[in-house]
């Protein structure tokens, strides 16, 4: 128990241990140094996270651009002009002509009903 002194106090506090002033100063400096270290470490960590976030955003933009280029290539490969020769040559499919159905107008419907009645 070196470094502590016993001092006599009033009757209500008979004996009390006191810490020498130089130890209190050293303790205060140690607490301040730890606080400063942790604040600097926190600030450095935040700066690192900001730089990492910026780097990842730049990589995201680059990948989005590459994705758009690849999507354009895929869309160009899906065109009918490209698929028709492949379907006929490799898969031996036959091109069927398109049938366009049109709705009859009112006059044609009436004439058809009249023809059925007769």
N, C-alpha and C positions, 0 to 999 in steps of 0.2 A: 504494500500500500504506500508506495512512494509517490510523492507529488501531491498528496492530500494533507491538509492540516486540520486539526481539531481546534475549534475556537469555542470559547465560552460565551454563551448568550444568556438572555434573561431566563427567569424561572420557567416560563412557558415553553421555551425551546432550549433546553439545557445544552445539549451538544449538537453541533451540526457540522457536517463535512463541507468544506468549500474547495473549489477548484482554483488553482493559481491563475492569475490574469493572463499569463503568457499561453497557458493551455486553452483558455477560452478564445483567445485570438487565433490560435492555430486551428481550433475546431471550426471557428467561423470562416477562416480562409479555406479550409477543406470543404466545407459545405458550399461556399461560393464557387470554388473550382469545379466541384462536381456539377453544380447547377449550370455553370458556363459550358462545361464539356457536353452535357446532355442537350443544351439549347443549340450549340454548334452542330452536334451530330444530327439533331432533328432537322435543322435548316439544310444541311448537306444532303440528307436523305430526301427531303422534299425536292431539292433542285435536281437530284438524280432521277426522281420519278417524273418530273416535268420533261427532262431531256428524253427519257425513255418513251414517254407518251408522244412527244413530237416525232420521234423516230418511227414509232408504230403507226402514227397517222400518215406519214409520208409513204410507208410501205403499203398501207391500205389503199391510198390513192393510186399507187403504181399497180397494185393487183386489180383494182377496179378498172383501170384503163386496159390492162391485159385481158380481163374478163370481157370487156366490151368488144375488143378486137376478135376474140375467139367466138363470141356470140354472133358477130357479123359473118365470120367464116361459116359457122354452122347454118345460119340462115341462107347464105348463098349456096350451100350444098343441098339444101332442101327444095330448091326450085324445081318446077315441073320440067323445064328444059333439060335439066341434068338427070332427073329420075326416069324420064321416059325412055331414053336409050338403054339405061341399065336394066329397066324392067323388061324391055323387049328382047335385048340380046342375051343377057345372063339368065334371067328368070323365065324366058320364053312366055311372057304374058302378052296378051293381045289388047290393043287399045280399043276400047268400046266408045262409040260416038255418044255424045251427050244428048239426052232426050230432054227437051224443054217442054214442060206441060204448062199450058196457058188456060186460065179459067175462061169459060164461055161467057159472053156477055148476055144480057137479058133477052135480046131478040133471038139469039141462037137457042137459048133454053126454051122459049115459047114455041119456036118452030119445031123443035125436037119433040115437045109434048104433043103438039098438034099432029105430027106424023105418027106418033104412037097411038093416038086416039082413033085414027082412021083405019 
